[in-house]
Amino acid sequence: MTESSSRRVLERLRAIDWGDDFAASDHANSRALLMREYLRRAALWARAYGAEQSWPFFDITERVDAELQMPSEVADEVEQVLAGLAPTSLKRTCRAAIRWAAIRDARDDLPADLPDPYEPLLLMYERGGGYFLEDYLGLNGVMIPLGNVESNASVTPFVTLAPATLDALDAEGQITYYAKVSEGYPRQKPRGIVRRRIDEGQTYDEAFTRNLRWEPTEYLKLYDLGHNEVDHVQTTEIEAAAFIESVTTKILGSS
């Protein structure tokens, strides 16, 4: 039923600790990726429905079906959940996510080639609360330039949204990822992923292992000394996430 889907989103919002600065800091990397993915998805929807002037924090349902209303039982509670939150655009997206749940139940003719617009944003909220909006988007220490509809619509998609994958991307320090490549194992499907973290002047080299966690590795140091035959190339967070999720799925199976 429409009410249950909308209520499910409402209960997710109700469970968020919007003032948990520690969670926001611990999940800074994944939150930034999720926000960028929301901006990308919102840009695609804005472009599809002529809503470029309303991007990025807008109610897509108003463009798709302006007459569809939030279920009354949920509407009676949502403002209590949102009371005291800021900025105004954050509250707008929370209401929009609830209405989006309603429209997905009410209609089966939504564009199949456009991704769920609000799921990345809901996940970001759940991993440490909201944002500040000035010249940049502020995510508790991470600053994201807004750009525009076209620049965001063209960025690389970040579609690996599983909690375990997001957790694996969160770590302290400046992180560089490397894909281990060889014949038959291109950058897109590498033999493995390693990362180098530099945190408070200390360097940590780690590999994502079949134990589904980052563990210390000597690979990069040995490679520099000429002891490794397996080559590597620098890769991105998004590519690293795809590898992590593929390994996790192979070992644990798809849910």
C-alpha positions in Angstrom: 0.0 0.0 0.0 1.0 3.6 -0.6 0.9 4.4 3.1 3.3 1.6 4.1 6.0 2.6 1.5 5.8 6.3 2.5 5.8 5.3 6.1 8.9 3.2 5.6 10.7 6.3 4.4 9.3 8.4 7.3 10.6 5.8 9.8 14.0 5.9 8.2 14.0 9.7 8.7 12.7 9.4 12.2 15.6 7.1 13.1 18.3 9.5 12.0 20.5 11.3 14.6 20.8 14.6 12.8 23.3 15.9 15.3 25.8 13.0 15.2 28.9 14.8 14.2 31.0 11.7 15.0 29.1 9.6 12.5 29.4 12.3 9.9 33.2 12.4 10.4 33.5 8.6 10.4 31.5 8.4 7.2 32.9 11.5 5.5 34.1 9.7 2.3 31.0 7.7 1.7 28.8 10.6 2.5 30.6 12.8 -0.1 30.2 10.0 -2.7 26.5 9.7 -1.9 25.9 13.4 -2.1 27.6 13.5 -5.5 25.5 10.6 -6.7 22.3 12.4 -5.5 23.4 15.5 -7.4 23.9 13.4 -10.5 20.5 11.7 -10.3 18.7 14.9 -9.5 20.3 16.5 -12.6 19.1 13.7 -14.8 15.5 14.1 -13.5 15.7 17.8 -13.7 16.8 17.6 -17.3 14.1 15.1 -18.2 11.3 17.2 -16.8 12.5 20.7 -17.5 13.2 21.5 -13.9 16.8 22.8 -14.3 16.0 26.0 -12.4 14.8 24.0 -9.4 17.8 21.7 -9.2 19.4 20.4 -7.0 17.1 20.1 -3.9 13.6 19.8 -5.4 10.5 17.7 -5.3 10.6 15.6 -8.4 7.0 14.3 -7.8 5.7 17.8 -8.4 7.1 17.6 -11.9 5.9 14.0 -12.6 2.5 14.2 -11.0 1.7 17.4 -9.2 -1.7 16.1 -8.0 -0.3 13.2 -6.1 -0.4 13.9 -2.3 1.5 12.5 0.6 -0.6 9.9 2.4 -2.6 11.8 5.1 -1.5 9.6 8.0 2.2 10.2 7.1 1.6 13.9 6.5 0.3 14.3 10.0 3.6 13.1 11.4 6.3 14.3 9.0 6.5 17.9 10.2 7.1 16.7 13.7 10.1 14.6 12.4 11.5 17.6 10.5 10.9 20.2 13.2 14.1 22.2 13.9 16.1 20.9 10.9 17.9 23.2 8.6 18.4 24.2 5.9 15.0 24.5 4.3 16.2 22.5 1.3 17.0 19.6 3.5 13.4 19.4 4.8 12.2 19.8 1.2 14.1 16.7 0.1 12.8 14.7 3.1 9.2 15.5 2.2 10.1 14.8 -1.5 11.5 11.3 -0.6 8.3 10.4 1.1 6.2 11.6 -1.8 8.5 9.7 -4.1 7.7 6.5 -2.3 4.0 7.2 -2.8 4.3 7.9 -6.5 6.3 4.7 -7.0 3.4 2.7 -5.5 0.7 4.7 -7.4 2.2 4.5 -10.9 4.0 1.9 -13.0 4.8 4.2 -15.9 7.8 6.1 -14.4 10.9 6.3 -16.7 12.8 3.0 -16.4 16.0 4.6 -17.6 16.2 7.1 -14.7 17.5 5.9 -11.3 15.8 6.3 -7.9 16.5 10.0 -7.2 16.4 10.0 -3.4 18.0 6.8 -2.2 21.6 8.1 -2.2 20.5 11.2 -0.2 18.6 9.1 2.3 21.6 6.9 2.8 23.8 10.0 3.3 21.4 11.3 5.9 21.5 7.9 7.7 25.3 8.0 7.8 25.7 11.3 9.7 22.9 13.7 9.2 22.5 16.6 6.8 24.5 19.4 5.2 25.1 23.1 5.1 24.4 25.0 1.9 26.4 28.2 1.1 28.6 28.7 -2.0 29.5 25.0 -1.4 27.8 22.0 0.1 29.3 21.4 3.5 29.2 17.9 4.9 31.0 18.3 8.3 34.4 19.0 6.9 34.0 17.9 3.3 33.2 20.7 0.9 31.5 19.8 -2.4 31.1 22.4 -5.3 27.6 22.4 -6.6 28.4 22.8 -10.3 25.3 22.8 -12.5 22.9 20.4 -14.0 25.0 19.6 -17.0 28.2 19.1 -15.1 26.6 16.8 -12.6 24.6 14.8 -15.2 27.8 13.8 -16.9 29.8 12.6 -13.9 30.6 8.9 -13.4 27.7 7.1 -11.7 28.3 5.7 -8.2 25.9 2.8 -8.0 27.4 0.6 -5.4 25.3 1.6 -2.4 25.5 -1.5 -0.2 26.3 -0.5 3.4 29.3 -2.8 3.6 30.8 -1.2 0.5 30.2 2.2 1.8 31.8 1.3 5.1 34.9 0.0 3.3 35.4 3.4 1.7 35.4 5.2 5.0 38.9 5.7 6.6 41.0 8.5 8.0 43.6 10.4 6.0 44.4 11.0 2.4 43.7 7.9 0.4 45.0 6.8 -3.0 43.6 3.6 -4.6 45.5 1.2 -6.9 44.1 -1.6 -9.1 46.4 -4.6 -9.5 46.4 -5.4 -13.2 47.8 -8.1 -15.5 46.9 -9.9 -18.7 43.2 -10.9 -18.4 42.8 -8.5 -15.4 42.2 -5.0 -16.7 41.6 -2.0 -14.6 37.9 -2.5 -14.8 38.2 -6.1 -13.4 41.5 -6.1 -11.5 43.2 -8.9 -9.6 42.9 -6.8 -6.4 42.7 -3.4 -4.9 45.2 -1.8 -2.6 45.2 1.7 -1.0 47.7 4.0 0.5 46.5 6.1 3.4 48.5 9.0 4.8 47.2 10.1 8.1 49.0 12.5 10.5 52.3 11.9 8.8 52.0 8.1 8.9 51.7 5.9 5.8 49.5 2.8 5.8 49.4 0.4 2.8 46.3 -1.9 2.9 44.7 -4.5 0.6 41.0 -5.4 0.5 41.1 -9.2 1.1 38.8 -12.2 0.9 38.2 -11.6 4.6 36.2 -8.6 3.3 38.3 -6.0 5.1 41.3 -3.9 4.6 44.5 -5.6 5.9 48.2 -4.4 5.9 50.1 -5.2 2.7 53.7 -4.9 1.6 52.8 -4.9 -2.0 53.5 -1.3 -2.8 56.8 -1.3 -1.0 57.9 -4.5 -2.6 56.8 -3.2 -6.0 59.0 -0.1 -5.5 61.9 -2.5 -4.8 61.3 -4.5 -7.9 60.0 -7.6 -6.2 56.5 -7.8 -7.6 55.6 -9.0 -11.1 52.0 -7.9 -10.8 51.6 -4.3 -12.1 49.2 -1.7 -10.8 47.5 1.6 -11.9 46.0 4.4 -9.9 42.2 4.0 -9.8 39.2 5.9 -8.4 37.0 5.5 -5.3 34.1 4.5 -7.5 36.2 1.8 -9.3 37.4 0.6 -5.9 33.9 0.4 -4.7 32.8 -1.7 -7.7 35.6 -4.2 -6.9 34.8 -4.4 -3.2 31.1 -5.0 -4.0 31.9 -7.7 -6.6 34.2 -9.5 -4.1 31.6 -9.3 -1.4 28.9 -10.7 -3.6 31.1 -13.6 -4.8 32.0 -14.6 -1.2 28.7 -13.9 0.5 26.3 -14.3 -2.4 23.7 -11.9 -3.6 21.0 -11.0 -1.1 
